[in-house]
Amino acid sequence: MIFKSKLPDIKISPEGIYQYMTSNPNGISDDKIIYIDGITDKSYTFGKFKSESKKFAAGLLDRFKFKRGNVVAIFSPNQIDYPVVLIGTIVAGIKVTEFSFRLLKNL
């Protein structure tokens, strides 16, 4: 059985997730803090998030010789660098599968 929402369809952007996240239609400055780790007080600004994501992508491709289309498993607790790792991997054209660090308890 197929279910269809009674609400109107939403428009999904044809651009990639990095382009969508950084398109900045509201003109947010690069020095604006976009998230903060409540435990360590480490933070990311909009500009730092963009640059670190690109650097991570370049490192995967150049230093570690991953190829576009490869699959990478991210095995991490929830921490402030996670978005950079996730989005950087996607920017590199690498597919992502995620595992919770809690998986260790179940193995």
PEKA-V607087 format. One line per field, one symbol per residue. phi: phi as a letter, one per 40 degrees, with the letter a starting at -180 (. if undefined). psi: psi as a letter, one per 40 degrees, with the letter a starting at -180 (. if undefined). A space follows every 50 residues. Layout:
# PEKA-V607087
phi: ???
psi: ???
This chain:
# PEKA-V607087
phi: .bbbcccccccbcccccccccbcfccgccccccbabccccgcbbcdccdc ccccccdcccccccgcbdgcbbcbbaccaccddcccccccdcgbcbbbbc ccddccc
psi: hhhhieiiiihhheiidddddedfeefhieehhdihhedeeiihiddddd dddddddddddddefiiheihhhhgiihideddddddddddeehihhihi eeddde.
